[in-house]
């Protein structure tokens, strides 16, 4: 199969309960922000797909009306990564959304995201709030940071973390289990900390502690670059080889064909 195949039946690439990552590709999106969601397939048709969005509700996909929102759907099939564009066409019920796929389905080699262990000053905010509320607070904070001001009462603490452009990992007390959504402030250098929204991706109990992995779902692209530079420098110092995060298609709001056109 070609890496760029125009097909009329997408159903063979999506099955029930399959995990899908959504990346905002809407024309009206803020192109300075990487914005993503997670979903699980509940129905797969010839050109339609129904996804249970992890953080459901109409506001969790896009502030635009159905039909104006376009996403890149990224998953795995036939041993490879796949991605295809899809329009949000409506809400089935609750947190289940219907998408109509179109255009070429691209296949690519799945690549791990370079990550490093380091000690950094961070502040972790949890809460059982809807995604729309987290986004509103993130926007308010970004306005302050853009004016070289930090939120009042923000106290960052030195913490051992695992960091990549795609997310962050850390260990917490078993009694401090994180909520599905979090906000992170992380200081990488002498500048202002970056702020990102994240979803809890996995948890693992070890030595009476809880090891947690979080996936960034709302972050400035410039902050992705800052993280990438930090990871690259630390890997270089340790003698390791570094691979740019943009080679992982889950972390960029473009298709393979867009990259080749730009080249």
N, C-alpha and C positions, 0 to 999 in steps of 0.2 A: 504493500500500500504506500502511496506517495505521502510525504510529510504534509502536503497540502491537498486534501481530497475533497472535491465538491460531491457530496452525497445527498440522496433524497431521503434516506432512512437512518436517523441517528440512534435509533433505539438499541441497536446491538452494542453500543458503547456505554450505555447507562442501564444499570439494573437496580432493583429495589434495595434500599438500605445502603446504597453506595454513597460514600462521602464526597462532597463536591465543595470546592472553594469558589466563591464569587468575587470578582474584582470589578469595581465600578468603571465602566467605559463610556458612560453617558456623555453626550456632546456638551451638556451644560455643567459637567462636574468641574470642581476646582482641580486643575491639572497639577497643582503643587502638592496635592495630598494623595497618598496611597490609601485607598479605602477598600476594605474587604469584608466578607461575611463567610460563614460556614453553613452548609445545608446537607440534608440527607434526602435521597431520592425516594419519593412515595409513589410516583407514577412515571413511566417512560413510554412515550409514543413515537410515531414516525418523525415528527418535528417538534413535539412538545414535551415538556418536562415539568413535573410538579415536585417542588422541594420544600421540606420542612426546614425553615430557617431557624438556626439555633437560638437566635435572639429575636423571636418573631414579633409581629405587629407591623402595621402599615408603615410606621416611621422607621422601621429597622432596615428597610431596603434603600429607599431613596425618597427625598422630599418631593421629587417630581411625580407627576401623575403616571399611572400605568400607561405604557406605550411610549413614554419619553425616556424611561430608564433602560439602559443597555448594560449588560454585564458580560464579562468573559467568564465562562464556566470552565473550571480546570479540575481534572480528576485523573484517574488511572484506568487503563483498559488495555487488554492484550499485551500486558507487560511493559507498556510505555505510558508516558504522560500524554494527556489529550487536552485540548482546549478548543472552545467554539464560542462564538458570539451568540447572545440570546436577548430578546426583548422581554421585559416584564409586561405581561398582558393582563394580569389580574390576581386577585386574592381568591383562593378556593374556599378556605375557611380558616379563621384564627391565624396561625403562623405558617400556613401552607400556601405557597405562591406558585403561580403557573407562568412558565417561560416558553417562548417560541424561539427555537434555534434556527439559525440561518447562516449561509456562507460556508466557507471551507472549514472542515474539521482538521486541526493540525495535530500531528503526533510529534513528540520530542522525547529526548532522553531525560529522565528524571535525575536531578542533581541535588545533592545535599547542600545545605547552606553553611558556609564557613562560620564556626563559632569558637569562642575562647572562654576560659575560666579567668576571672579577674576579681579584684576587690574594687568596688566603686561606691560612691555615696548615692543612695537612692531614697525615694519616698514612695510607698505603695498605698494606694487608696482603693478600698473595696466597698461594696454596697450593693444591695439588691434594688438597683435602679434600672429603668429601661434604657436601651441604647440611645434613644433620642435625648434623654437627660444627660447621659455621659457626653454625648457630642456637643450639647449646648455648653456644658461646663468646660470642655476641652477648648472650644472656640473662645470662651471668655479668657481662659488662661493664656492661649496663644496671643491674644491681643496685648496682654500684659507683657509677655516675654518679648514680643516684637518691639516694645517700648523700653526694653532692657530693665524690666521690673519683674520681680518674682512675687508669687502670691503670698500674702501675709500669713505668718505662722508656718511656713514651709520649712521643715527641719529634716535635712537629708542625713541618713545614717550610713556609716561604712558597712557594707554587706558583701559577702561572697556571692557572686552571681555567675551565670553562664549566659553569654550574650552573642547575638547575631543580628543581622539586619531583619530577620524574620521574627525574632521574639527573644524572650528572656526566661531564664530558669533560676530558681532559688529554693532554699529550704526554709520552711516555716514550722512553728509549733503545731502539733496535731489539733490543738484547740483553736487554732487560727486558720481553719480551712478557708481558702479564698472563695469569693462569690464568682459566678460565671463571668462577670465582666470586671475589669480593673482599670485603674489609671496609674501609670508609672511616671515618675520623674527620675531621671538618671543623669548624673554629672560625669561626663567623659573627660573633660579637660578644664581649663581655667575659665571657660565661658559659661554661659547660662546652661542649666540642665535642659535636656530635651524632654518633651512630654508626649506620651503615646497612650492610646487606648489598646487594651489587649483582652483576649478571651482565654479562659483556662483551657489548655489543650490536653493536658494529662496530669495525673497525680500518682505518686508512688510512696508508700510507707517504707521508711528505712531508718533503723536505729532510733525508733520512737520519735521520729521526725517525719514531716511530710515534704517530699521533694515535688515541686510543681513546675510545670512548663507552661508558658503563656505565649500566644501568637499575637503579634501586633496586627490590629485591624484598622487603625486610624492613626496615621503618622505622616509628618511632613517628609517629602522625598529628600529634602536636604538633610534631615535627621537620619534617614536611611544611609545617606552618603557618609555622614559623620560616624555612624556605627561601623560602616564598612571600612573606613580609613583606620579606625581604632583597631578593629579585628585584624586588618592587613598588617598593621605595624607590629602588633603583638605576635602574630604568626611569623613575621619576618625575623623578629628578634630571637624566636625560639627555633629558627631554622626550618620552619614548615613552609609548605607551598600554599599560596592563597588563591582562591577562585572567586571572581567577582560575583556578588549576589545577583546581579542582573541576568546571569545565566540560568537562574531558577525562575521559570516563567510564572510561578505563583506569586512572585513578589514584584511584578511589573504590570502596568496597565497598557500593555501593547501585545500584538500578536507577532508570531515569527515573521510573517510576511511584511509587517510594518518595519521590523528591524532590517530586513534585507533591502527594502526600498530606501531606507535612510542611508544604508551603506553604499 
